Structures are given as structure tokens and as C-alpha cells.
Amino acid sequence: MVEFDYVDLDTKRRILDTWGKMSESDKTHFINQVALSLSVWGDDVRGKRLVVEVLKMMSDNGTKTLADFGIYAKQVEKNRLARDRLKKMSRAMLVLDGYRIKHGLSSVAHKDLGI
């Protein structure tokens, strides 16, 4: 995926390490949230790049599960890549919030505080 060309090797390793430690349930929730996001805000190159931006943000913030995707996706609305699709981004956030509520997912990110 060309979108990952913009991600440094350390970040890629952290993302893969997080994925490897996740439960199958959390992996499914992550995949579903990404699919919902792309279906609403667009699955073009820019839409995929937004997914990568969320993953980078999650990695930088020390998330312990990629199932927190819906929490972090809200922050990508401020990204310059999202400017031309703000209405779609807002709609995606509503869909993601609904998904997270329906499946009893936390509204607070699971972070590794390095303690």
C-alpha cells in the first residue's frame, strides 16, 4: 500500500507489534471500524491515507489496541487531507460512535503510559 510509504519504520513496527498482541475480537473491531470509515469518507487514495494517519496517531500516542480506531479517527478531522470531506468525516464519526456503543467498546483510549 503506497499510503504506508509515508510511515517511518519504527511506527510500522509499533503498529505491527500492537496488532500481534491484540485479541481476535479486537482485530475484528478494528477491521470493522476501518471498513465503516472508508465506506463513509471514501476508499480512494486520500481516504486510505486518512486511515494511515489515524494509525500513526494511535502509534504515537501509545495505544495498546487498534480497536480504539474510532476514538482516534475523530482527531483526523483536523488533518489537511480531510478538509474537502468534512461532512463525510462527521457522518463517519457518528457511524463509528454507533458501532462502538453497539459493541460496548470503551470511549477512552487504551494507552500504554510507559509505567
N, C-alpha and C positions, 0 to 999 in steps of 0.2 A: 504494500500500500504506500503510495507516494506521500501521503499525508504524514507518515511516520518519519520521513526523511528529515523533518524539522525538529525531531526529538533527539536529545543527546543520549549517548549510550547508557549513562548512569540512570537516567529517568526510565529508559526502556527496561533496564534490569529491575528497577524497583517495581514497575508495573507487572512484569512477569513474575517476580517473587511474590507479590501480593496475590496475583491470580492463582499461583501454585498452592498457597496456604488457605484459599477460600473453600468453603463447603460447596457441594454441588448445588444446593439451594441458592446460595448467594451468587453463584455463577449464572444460574438461570435468571435471577432477578436482574443482574447486570445486563445480560443479553437482552432481556425483555425491555428494559428501560432505554437501552441504546436503540433498539428497533422502533420503539414508540417515538422516540425523539426524531429519528431520521424520517419516519413516516409523516411527521407533522412539519418539521422545519426544513425538510428536503434532504434527499440522499445523494445530492450532487457532490462535486469535489468540495465545495465550501461547507456543506453540511457535514461531510466526513471530517473535514478539518476542525469543525467545532467539537466533534466527539473527541478528537485528539487533544484539543485544548483543554477539555474537561479532564481527560486522563492525566495530562501534565499537571494541572492544578491539584488534582487529587494526590498525585505522587509527591508534589512539592509540599503539600500540607500534611503528609504522613498518614493518610488513610490506611486502615487495616483491611478494608474490604471494598471492592469495586462496586458492590451493591449499593453504595452511597452515591452512585452516579446522579440520581435525581436531585439530591441535595446540592451537589456542586454545579449541576447544569444551570442553576439559577444565576450563578456568577458569570457564565459565559455570555449572558445577555449584554454585558458591558463591553464585550470584545468587539473590536472593529470589524471582524468578519460577520457579525450578526446585525450590523446596522441596517441592512436592506431587508431584513426579515424579522423585525421586532414583533409584529403581530403574530407571526408564526411561532416565534420564540415564547411569547406569552401564552399562547394556546398550548404549546408543548409542556410548559411548566404546570398548567392546570391538569393536563393528562398525566404527567409524571406524579404530581401530588395525589391524584386519584388512585393511581396504581399503588403508590406507597401506602396509602391509607387502607386500601382494599386488602393488601397483603400484610398489614401490620408491621411495616418497616419503620424504623426509627426516623424521627425528624431531625436528629442530631447526628453529626458525622462520628464515625468510629475512628478515632485518631490515635496514632502511636505518639505519645508525648515524650518518648525517649527517657522515661523514668525507670 
